[in-house]
Amino acid sequence: MLPYAPDEVASNGEPERNAMLKNEALACLERMRLIAADETPALWPLAGHGSTTVLKVETGGTVCCMKRPLLKLRAAQDRFARLDRSQAETAWLRVAKDIVPGCVPMLTKENPETHSYAMEHLNPAAYSPCKRQCSLYPRMGGGQP
């Protein structure tokens, strides 16, 4: 997947929505002081997230992952979720890190106002997404995953 260029958006047929998401992401990154106001990082949307916007962010030699929950979920029916659930996620990341150091990505920055946070980006070649790992095991009751 190609990154968002400074004046472009991903070409998935929704340029207005992509431009809005890119601008919101840049505002979140600036509020967390991960980028300067005049800086435009490369942003890669990471696939497979129906309840959040997750981006790989590359700026000034630094790579991180930014996550921001969506109020309206990407689903066929209108479904909504609380935005403050990101605070539970960051709290869990801290607890898990304390229990087993190195088992979760390191939190970089948080912004409760925008319900967004940044964390260490884990190389997918070395770390398999948990959704993929879970799909490798048969569901309860047997059968194919």
Secondary structure, DSSP 8 states (H G I E B T S, - for coil): ---B-TT----SS-HHHHHHHHHHHHHHHHHTTSS-TT---EEEE-SS-SSEEEEEEEETTEEEEEEEE-SB-SSSS--B--TTHHHHHHHHHHHHHHHSTTSS--EEEEETTTTEEEEE---TTTS--HHHHHHTS--TTSS--
